[in-house]
Amino acid sequence: MTEPRDPAVSETDDAPSSEGVRVVPETELRTFLIADIRGYTTYTRERGDEAGAALASRFAELVAEVVDQRDGRLLELRGDEALVVFLSARKALRAAMELQSRFAADLPLGVGIGLGYVRWAREVRGLQDEIDRLRAEAARPSVQSWTVRGIVRSLIPKLGAVFLTHEALPGLMDAMTMGFETNDPKLLDGLAAGDPVRFTVRREGEKLILVAIEKVRTP
């Protein structure tokens, strides 16, 4: 049975573009879902990078599956956090319930739902990032890209995402395990878990985008 649409959503909203990709208007009211793995940082510190990467990868795969089934759109994926937009509150609620029931892990999955505009969600989500960025830029030279070494922990090709245990990115972050997205999923072709790599990430706005990655020999 077809689910009723929210009154604020017109029949022509979110129509696929000529490329077949749903475009979410920035000025239309939508229902948002934010999910995050509670205690992920402590979990990774206590159990190791591989365990943390495996958990984040399982979370990302589950989010991708549920979002696709409920006709949502993934706006952002940041390792242990996801921001998703839905056409209706009903679909968002069902997605939230499914995520929590299927996320089999030692850690709880926090889920929040709210109504607003896409641009509002982006602004609120990026507010703390902007504060952190300004503080960091005041303390270091302006650097737009970093090339370091790491180890592939897992890949999610359909999301264009790879989880890496990597060296410190000088002036930006310590060595850790985290996920990176790329605008060109073909960059991930031929990679497998366990591969030692050299990769480059570039700052685009408030996001770090993977722009190059290659396998390297171990020392």
C-alpha positions as CSV (number, residue, x, y, z in Angstrom):
1,M,0.0,0.0,0.0
2,T,1.3,3.4,-0.9
3,E,2.1,5.6,2.1
4,P,0.4,9.0,2.3
5,R,2.6,12.0,1.7
6,D,3.1,14.8,4.1
7,P,0.8,17.8,3.4
8,A,3.8,20.0,2.9
9,V,5.1,17.9,0.1
10,S,3.7,18.5,-3.3
11,E,3.2,15.7,-5.9
12,T,6.0,17.1,-8.1
13,D,8.6,17.4,-5.3
14,D,11.8,15.4,-5.5
15,A,11.2,14.3,-9.1
16,P,14.2,12.5,-10.6
17,S,16.5,14.7,-12.7
18,S,17.5,13.8,-16.3
19,E,20.3,11.7,-14.8
20,G,17.9,9.7,-12.7
21,V,19.1,11.2,-9.4
22,R,16.5,12.6,-7.0
23,V,17.0,16.3,-6.3
24,V,16.0,17.5,-2.9
25,P,14.8,21.1,-3.0
26,E,16.6,23.2,-0.4
27,T,13.5,25.4,0.3
28,E,10.9,22.7,0.8
29,L,10.0,21.3,4.2
30,R,11.3,17.8,4.8
31,T,11.7,15.3,7.6
32,F,15.3,14.6,8.7
33,L,16.8,11.7,10.5
34,I,20.2,11.9,12.3
35,A,21.7,8.7,13.6
36,D,24.9,8.2,15.4
37,I,26.7,5.3,17.2
38,R,26.9,6.3,20.9
39,G,30.3,5.8,22.5
40,Y,32.1,5.1,19.2
41,T,35.3,6.9,20.0
42,T,35.7,5.0,23.3
43,Y,34.8,1.8,21.6
44,T,37.5,2.3,19.0
45,R,40.1,3.3,21.6
46,E,39.4,0.2,23.8
47,R,39.0,-2.4,21.1
48,G,41.3,-1.1,18.3
49,D,41.0,0.5,14.9
50,E,40.0,-2.7,13.1
51,A,37.0,-3.2,15.4
52,G,36.0,0.4,15.1
53,A,36.2,0.4,11.3
54,A,34.2,-2.8,11.1
55,L,31.5,-1.3,13.3
56,A,31.4,1.9,11.3
57,S,31.2,-0.1,8.0
58,R,28.3,-2.2,9.3
59,F,26.5,1.0,10.3
60,A,27.1,2.6,6.9
61,E,25.8,-0.5,5.0
62,L,22.7,-0.7,7.2
63,V,22.0,3.1,6.7
64,A,22.4,2.7,2.9
65,E,20.0,-0.2,2.8
66,V,17.3,1.3,5.0
67,V,17.5,4.7,3.3
68,D,17.0,3.0,-0.1
69,Q,14.1,1.0,1.1
70,R,12.3,4.0,2.6
71,D,12.9,6.4,-0.4
72,G,15.2,8.6,1.6
73,R,18.4,10.4,0.6
74,L,21.7,10.3,2.4
75,L,23.0,13.8,2.8
76,E,26.1,13.1,4.9
77,L,27.9,10.1,6.2
78,R,30.7,10.7,8.8
79,G,31.9,7.3,9.9
80,D,29.7,6.9,13.0
81,E,27.1,9.5,12.0
82,A,24.5,9.8,9.2
83,L,22.2,12.6,8.1
84,V,19.2,11.5,6.0
85,V,16.2,13.4,4.5
86,F,12.8,11.8,3.8
87,L,9.7,12.8,2.0
88,S,7.4,12.0,5.0
89,A,7.6,11.7,8.7
90,R,6.1,8.3,8.5
91,K,9.0,7.0,6.4
92,A,11.5,8.6,8.6
93,L,10.0,7.1,11.7
94,R,9.9,3.6,10.2
95,A,13.5,4.0,9.1
96,A,14.5,5.0,12.6
97,M,12.7,2.0,14.2
98,E,14.3,-0.3,11.6
99,L,17.8,1.1,12.2
100,Q,17.6,0.7,15.9
101,S,16.1,-2.8,15.7
102,R,18.7,-4.1,13.2
103,F,21.8,-2.4,14.5
104,A,23.2,-5.4,16.4
105,A,26.2,-4.1,18.4
106,D,27.4,-3.5,22.0
107,L,26.7,0.2,21.6
108,P,23.4,1.9,21.4
109,L,22.3,3.7,18.2
110,G,21.0,7.2,18.8
111,V,18.4,8.5,16.4
112,G,16.7,11.9,16.2
113,I,13.9,13.1,13.8
114,G,12.9,16.6,13.0
115,L,11.1,18.7,10.4
116,G,12.8,21.5,8.6
117,Y,14.4,22.7,5.4
118,V,17.4,21.0,3.8
119,R,19.4,24.2,4.0
120,W,18.6,24.5,7.7
121,A,19.8,21.0,8.3
122,R,23.1,21.7,6.5
123,E,23.5,25.0,8.4
124,V,22.9,23.4,11.9
125,R,25.0,20.4,11.1
126,G,27.9,22.5,9.9
127,L,27.8,25.1,12.7
128,Q,30.1,23.3,15.1
129,D,32.4,22.4,12.1
130,E,32.6,26.1,11.2
131,I,33.6,27.0,14.8
132,D,36.2,24.3,14.9
133,R,37.5,25.3,11.5
134,L,37.9,28.9,12.5
135,R,39.7,28.0,15.7
136,A,42.0,25.6,13.8
137,E,42.8,28.1,11.0
138,A,43.7,30.7,13.6
139,A,46.4,28.3,14.9
140,R,47.9,26.9,11.7
141,P,48.8,27.8,8.2
142,S,46.2,27.4,5.5
143,V,46.4,23.9,4.0
144,Q,43.9,22.6,1.6
145,S,45.1,19.0,1.0
146,W,47.0,16.2,2.7
147,T,48.7,13.2,1.4
148,V,49.5,10.4,3.9
149,R,49.7,6.6,4.3
150,G,47.1,4.3,5.7
151,I,45.5,0.8,5.7
152,V,42.2,0.0,4.1
153,R,39.8,-1.4,6.6
154,S,36.6,-1.7,4.6
155,L,35.0,-0.3,1.5
156,I,31.4,0.6,0.6
157,P,31.6,1.2,-3.2
158,K,27.9,2.1,-3.7
159,L,28.4,5.0,-1.3
160,G,31.8,5.9,-2.6
161,A,33.2,5.4,0.9
162,V,36.3,3.8,2.3
163,F,37.4,3.3,5.9
164,L,41.1,3.8,6.6
165,T,43.4,3.6,9.5
166,H,45.7,6.5,8.6
167,E,48.6,8.6,9.8
168,A,48.1,12.0,11.3
169,L,47.0,14.7,8.9
170,P,49.4,17.5,10.0
171,G,47.6,20.5,11.5
172,L,44.2,18.8,11.1
173,M,43.8,15.5,13.0
174,D,45.7,12.8,14.8
175,A,46.2,9.3,13.4
176,M,42.9,7.4,13.6
177,T,40.5,5.2,11.8
178,M,37.7,7.0,9.9
179,G,35.6,7.0,6.7
180,F,36.3,9.1,3.7
181,E,34.0,9.8,0.8
182,T,35.0,10.3,-2.9
183,N,33.2,12.0,-5.7
184,D,34.6,9.3,-8.0
185,P,33.8,5.8,-6.8
186,K,36.1,4.4,-9.5
187,L,39.0,5.5,-7.3
188,L,38.2,2.5,-5.1
189,D,38.4,-0.1,-7.8
190,G,41.0,-2.8,-7.1
191,L,41.2,-2.0,-3.4
192,A,40.6,-4.5,-0.7
193,A,40.6,-4.6,3.1
194,G,44.1,-4.8,4.4
195,D,45.8,-3.0,1.5
196,P,48.5,-0.5,2.5
197,V,47.8,2.8,0.6
198,R,48.9,6.3,0.0
199,F,46.0,8.7,-0.4
200,T,45.2,12.4,-0.7
201,V,42.2,14.2,0.8
202,R,41.2,17.7,0.0
203,R,39.1,20.2,1.9
204,E,35.9,21.1,0.0
205,G,33.9,23.5,2.2
206,E,33.5,21.7,5.5
207,K,34.1,18.2,4.1
208,L,37.2,16.2,3.4
209,I,37.0,14.5,0.1
210,L,39.2,11.6,-1.1
211,V,40.7,12.7,-4.4
212,A,43.5,10.1,-4.9
213,I,44.4,6.7,-3.5
214,E,46.9,4.1,-4.6
215,K,48.3,0.8,-3.2
216,V,51.9,0.9,-1.9
217,R,54.4,-1.7,-0.8
218,T,54.8,-2.2,2.9
219,P,58.3,-1.1,4.2
